[in-house]
Amino acid sequence: MNRDKLIGIYAQSFRENWERPAFSDFQGSSCSYGEAAQLIRQIHSYFRESGLRKGDKIAILGRNSSNWAISFLAISCYGAVTVPILPDFNTEDITHILNHSESVFLFAAETLFEKLDTEKIPGITGVISLADFSAITFQVQEEKEKWEKCFSIGHAGESNPENFVLNEYGDEDLSIISYTSGTSGFTKGVMIPARSLLSNIVYAQDHMPLKPGDTIVSFLPMAHVFGLLFEFLFPVSVGCHVTFLSKAPTPQLIVKAFQEVKPRLILSVPLVIEKIYQKRILPALQKPLIRFLLKVPGIQLLIHKKVLASLIETFGGNFHEIVIGGAPLNHEVEAFFRKIKFRFTIGYGMTECGPLISYKTWNAFRPSSAGELVDRMQVRIDSNDPYHEVGEILVKGTNVMMGYYKNEKATAEAIDDEGWLHTGDLGIIDSDNFIYIRGRCKNMLLGASGQNIYPEEMEAKLSNYPFVLECVVTVRDGKFVALVYPDPERMATEKPDSKKLEDIMTENCRLVNKELPRYSQISSIILVDQEFEKTPKRNIKRYLYT
């Protein structure tokens, strides 16, 4: 296989797997690689005739689905730039991203598009439904008619392995703008070039054993690169059959999909694994009889084997390994899974690296690490003794982004003059370049399905509400809570009693949640009676309150 060019990998996989199943919506319809290629050809027919150019930005707004996947491939394989948008962003954030990215065309779930004000997104010339590729709206009626004409086999022509021709990117061409946040003033659109995607896919092909026909479940949001790369693009590159969970994933739905689809490789975030441990394993282990039997060496081994067999069945029974990423795994859970020899590993990455920084297969993984630095990348620890003294993790190499779209200040803060990307994570390495994360100097939190959440955005919104002088958003018992220091001047003037102040904060919480995506809702506000401790630069020492 020629692996020098990103689109060339897709094209070759499509040709070689033409008759194989490509995409399915869980408990819904399916299509083969050839049928997906036909839809891509029809979309390209309109792109060409409408004058869309290579490098134009085209957005996708919706939950994971076969048509989401086909839309992404159609955009990429035309040489345009994909702007995937999390469906959980609120309407203001979606509007801001569409405008900030300069997107000119949109594939969207109709229920999400209906909430947008079209007058506030003047750059979008046409919107296509992700449900069935029908036209939702166009600025010009003739363009709507052109879409309906072009999006037909009669006009576009039939696709076959011989005529399946795609446009190619240059290595440094921009392929994706991935927005890790949407609020104006916090906007970071990560510019991911073709070389980064290609590098991640080739690495995965070399280190994660998938073959044509293997099954995959896609439940992590494809608007983030972790799910996009390893539940979609990498599997497509080797001819896998990808099943998409189009509904908001819950642990119960995910397990049901695993048991029906029996995926060969599983990607997950810690929250899913930890919930399965807490709800399915821990209650059984804490029964008095089991606790007693676990102290008996021979019987302990039998119990562990039984738990392992049950876990393997929970995940479908067919997986080579489970790769966990996005945040640290609970130490108790990791230690138990290691003890019973469960096939899982922990990777480390970030959107800015498209995403992979480190990984090692489950049977060569080093406990408490985040895997081994991937080849094609370099790592440096910003400390005097990188093997023992914690410092910021810096990386450089093929996977690293081009920068943040239209945000030179943020780019300069992230990538220094020598080309090192400052990850914002703290850690050490060993002599074999295994990375051990010890903390975060970034403030990013992780949502239940792997969404990147920046507490500063939530805090900026909450600070606009009555009696809130300062606030810190953190995680308590798996939920987002806001610690609030009430404004002492207003307290002295209005003198609300404790019940009145509690009611005010409850209302503040309700109102701010209207401005926030569903995945970053604040569950409660906790009042503190002292001003937050700060650095000499007057930044709150967040680590004291997490």
C-alpha positions, 0 to 999 in steps of 0.5 A: 500500500502506498502511504505517502498521501492522505487521500491516496490511502482513502482512495486505495482502501475504497477501491480494494474494499468496494463490496465490503460493508463500510458504514452502519447506523446502529440498529439502522441502515448500512452502506458498502464502500462502493455505495459510499463512494457513489454518494461522495461522487454526487456531492463532488458533482455539486461542489464542482458545478457550484464553484466551491474551491479547494481550501474552502471551509465546509462545516458539519453539524450533527451527531455521529452517523453514516452520512456524517462520515460520508460528508467528511470524506466528500469534503476532504477528498475534494481538497476542502477544509472540514469544520466539524462542530460539536452538536452540544455547542449552544446556538451562539457558539455554533453561530460564532464558529461558522462565522469565525471559520469562514465556512461557506457551506454546511451539512447539518442535522435539521433539528440543530439547524432549525435553532440557528438564525440564518441572518447571523450566518451570512457566509453560509450559501447552502445547507444540506440535511445529514438525514438524507442529503436533501436541501434544507436551504440555499441563499439562491434558488438556482443553487438549490436546484443545482444541488438537486440536479447534481446529487443524482446518479443520472447527472453525476454518473456511476462510481466504480473502482476505476473512476473513483478519483479524488483530489489530494492534499499537499502535506502542509495543506490545511485539512481540518479546523477543530474547535476546542471552544466556541465562545468569542474571546476564547476561540481556538480553532486548531488547524490540523494539516494533512501531514498530521492526519496521515502521520496518525493513520500510518502510525495506527496501521503499524501498531494497532492490528485491524484488517479489512472487514473488522468491526468498529463502534464509533461513539466518541464525538467525531467533532473531536479528533480522538474519535475522528481518527481512531474510530473512523479515519484509521478504520476506513483506511484499512477497510473496516466496517464502522457502526455509528451511535447516532444517539447521545451515548450512555454507558448502557447504549455503548455496552449494548452496541459492543455486544451486538457489533463485537468491535475488534478495537475499542476506544474509550474515555475513562468515565465509561470504563470507570462507570462499568467498574463501579456499577458492574464489578465493584458491587459484586466484589464488595459482597461479604462472601466474595471479600472473604474468598478474595483473601484465599490465593487459589480462589482469588485467581478463579474469581479474577478469571470470572470477572475478566470473562464477564468484562470481556463479554461486556465489551463484545468478546472480540476486541484486541484491546481497549485504548483509553484516552482523554484524561487519567484513569482512576488509579484503583480501576487501573490497578484492578484491571492490571491485576486481572490482565484485562486487555487495555492500554492508556494513550496520551494526546491532544487535538493540537497533535491530531491527536496522538503523542504516546501509546503502547499496546496493552501487553507492553504497557508500563503501569502508571504511564501514558504510553511510549512517545510515538515515532515521528515525534520528539518529547522534552520535559521542561525541568532540570531532571526529566527522569525525576523532576516534574516539568511541562511536557513539550513535543515537536514533530509531524503530528503537531498542528499549524496553529490556531486559526486567526489567533496568532497570540494563542499560537505563539503561546502554544508553539515556541520559537524552536517549534516545541508545542507546550502541552500544558501537561506536567510529567516526567519521562523514562529512558525509553520515552514512556511518558508519565503525566503528573498533573495539568498546568492547563485548566481543561476538564473532560466531559462525559463523552470526551468533550474538551471543556474550558472552565474559564468560559463557564466562569466568564459567563457565571461572573456576569450574574448577580452577587458573583465576584469570583468563581472557579468551576471544578469537578466534584463526584463526576459533576461540574460545580461552581465555587463562588465568592460573593461580592462583599460590597453588594452583600454589605449594601443589600444584606441578603439573608442566607436563604435569599442568597441561596435562591439567587445562586440557584437562579444564577445556576439555572440561567448560566446553564441556558448559555452552556452546552448540555455536556458542561452544565453546572450542577450546583453553586457552592459559596465560599467565604474567602477570596480565592488565593492568587498568584503574583499575576493575580491568577487564581491558584486553581489547583487549591480548589480541585 
